[in-house]
Amino acid sequence: MIFNISLGGVAYISVSAPSGSTITASKDGMSFSRQNTGNITVPALGTWNVVCVYSGVTSQTKTATVSTYNSTSSTVSFTNDFTSTISVSTHPSATVSASNLTT
């Protein structure tokens, strides 16, 4: 009988994300989540799929390759994924403003 037991311990994926977001790392049927920026603890080495949900919007999937136990070996950032760009074309003397109730 063969047992697949990790002798290495745990590993960490360092994540940067907007405050109020939920980040999830998944691999081979395993899934681990956390709120906001910080480390996600994962029990296996390899490539993890990482997504971020912020204000009801789900980011594109990013990958994190975890290569060592007991340390942070991969960093994923979602800090700029939820910014928007507004482009306006108008008369040179016009005044333009935009608001989303907080900015």
N, C-alpha and C positions, 0 to 999 in steps of 0.2 A: 504494500500500500504506500502511495506517495502522497505526502502532504505538502501543500504550497503555503508555507509559513514564512513571512518576512523576518529575517534576522536583523535587518537594518534599523527598524524603528519607524519613525514618521518623517515626513518631509513637508516643506512649506512652499506655497506659492504666494509671493508678495503681490498684493493688488492695490492699485490706486483707483478710487472711484468717487463720484460725487456723494456728498452727505445725503442720506436717505435712500441709497440704492441697496439692492440685494445682488450679491455676486455668487454664482454657482460654478463649481468645477466638477466635471463628470468624466468618467472613464470606465469602460467595461462593466456597465451596470451600477457603478458606484457613483454617488453624488454627495457633495459637501458644499454647504452654503455659509455665508457670513453677511453681516450688514456693514456697509461703508468700507473705508480703507483699512487695510491690515493684512494679516496672513491667513490663508486657508490651509488647514492641516490636512494632508492627504497620506494614506497608508501605503502607497505604491509608487514606484518609479515609472517613468514613461511619459507619453504625451497625453495631456489633459485638455479637454475642451472647456473654455471658460466664457461665460456670458454674464452680462450685467443688465439688471432691470432697474430703470430709474424713471420715476414719474409716469409709470405705465408703458414705457417704451423699452423694448428689448434690443440690446446692442447686437452687432454682428458677432459671431463666435470667433474667439481668438484662441490660439493654442499656447500651452505652457509646457515646456519639456523639463520634467523633473528628473535630475540625474544623480542626486546625492541625498542620502538620509541625514536626518538630524541637522539640517541647515536649509536656508532658502536658496534654491538653485534657479528659480525662474521668477521674472517680474512681468506683470501684465498691467497696463494702464488703460483706464476708461475715462480719464479726466476730461478729455476734449471730445469724446464721442457724442456728447449730447448738447453741444453748442450749435447754434443755428446762425446762418448768414442770411442777411436781408440785403438784396441789391435793389437800388432805386435809380432810375434814370428820370431826370426832370430838368426844368429850366435852371440855368446857373444861379439865378437870384432867389430861387425857391427855398423855403425852410422845410426840412423833413424831420419827423420824429417818429419813434416807434416805442411801444410800451407793452409789457406783458403783465402789468399790475405790480411787479416787484422791481423791474429794471428800467 
